[in-house]
Amino acid sequence: MGQNINWKKLATESQVVAAGRPEKNPDGALNPPIALNSTFHEGGPIGYGRYGNEAWSALEEAISILEGGQTLIFSSGMAAISATFSLLPPGGTIIAAENGYQGTTTMLKKMNELKQLYVRFINLPDTEQVLKALPGADMLYLESPTNPAIEVVDLPKVISAGKKEGCLVVVDNTLATPLVQNPLQLGADICVHSVTKYLSGHSDILLGCAVVNNKSLYDRIEQSRRYEGAIAGPFEAWLALRGVRTFALRMQRSQENAMELATRLEKDKRVSKVRFPGLSSDPYHERAKSFMKGFGAMISFEVKAEVSQIDKMCNSSKLITNATSLGGVESIWERRRRWATESHTIPKNLIRFSVGIENVEDLWADIQDSFSAAGIN
Ligand SMILES: Cc1ncc(COP(=O)(O)O)c(C=O)c1O
């Protein structure tokens, strides 16, 4: 927008604060407007509210700087993901995670059933499976770490293999966030986010985005947004940018809390397995260290108890909220298999835990109290 800043010279912590500001003018606004217009006077580059507005542009600039590409915001993460699938020819072939985010896998299963697309569902963290599935595929759709198994895909290797096979490579970067990895810099064509989560960070809006660094892809995705109409509201875009201002700080704190809690949970006799790439015992630790700049703030752990007790445990917490979603300032957990659409490869006793920015001792005490309230000893 208005500033004359060399963004590449700034660290993420500074980018999030400075990006997407209006031009400097005496008494000019520091923040972009909530641009409430369905239409504009004729003669300009936008023309109509479904094609763009100032509140979107400000948020798009901020995410573009964070991810190193050009951003298009959408009404939700799913809308952005759906726009990437619309790039495929009818009956095209896509490779995707068998146990990735259930919204995506459910949509893909449906498209597969209707023969709109053919989906090769595989275990993405298994690089050999990805390499075997590639020949003849049109799109490699990646998610790393996977949600909710928190397994790390070898992004540098599979992105490069996917490109060599002529696939369009898409990465859902929602869980890792741009503070931890930048898929476009690793060679992906498109990076998508549920902006609903860490980028906006306050569990008060739904929003998504697709980021690309190729003009023709940008134009195709923009056309899909323009004519399919899955557009963001200006207020949501404004709130998301307000959230982005503290994204780096929130993410740093959440990551520290997650590291500490994963370490403690791993030693707890009531827990059979902790999935968090920051633990040196995690099977994906070395892989994560090789290309990620952190380990994220999502933990999944398996509890040695009956499902009913685990549900009671999740319901008993006072500070941690028993709910779906992730990436907000508040800690949220849930037993993922309570959803019928969750992959059956996810154990029934697995709790997905989005670690927030609260005091870590308070969180630990809440976990202990919740175990006790559910009679898990
Ligand atoms: C990894 C991932 N991608 C995409 C989505 C979908 O985002 P939204 O709920 O904003 O549509 C989610 C939602 O939980 C998610 O966890």
The ligand as an ORCA input file, in Angstrom:
! r2SCAN-3c Opt
* xyz 0 1
  C      -5.642    -27.359      8.076
  C      -6.947    -26.702      7.778
  N      -7.190    -26.282      6.539
  C      -8.362    -25.689      6.214
  C      -9.356    -25.513      7.142
  C     -10.662    -24.888      6.739
  O     -10.708    -23.567      7.134
  P     -12.061    -22.762      7.408
  O     -12.709    -23.370      8.603
  O     -11.591    -21.362      7.585
  O     -12.917    -22.920      6.199
  C      -9.135    -25.921      8.463
  C     -10.185    -25.749      9.488
  O     -10.092    -26.277     10.565
  C      -7.900    -26.544      8.782
  O      -7.633    -26.982     10.021
*
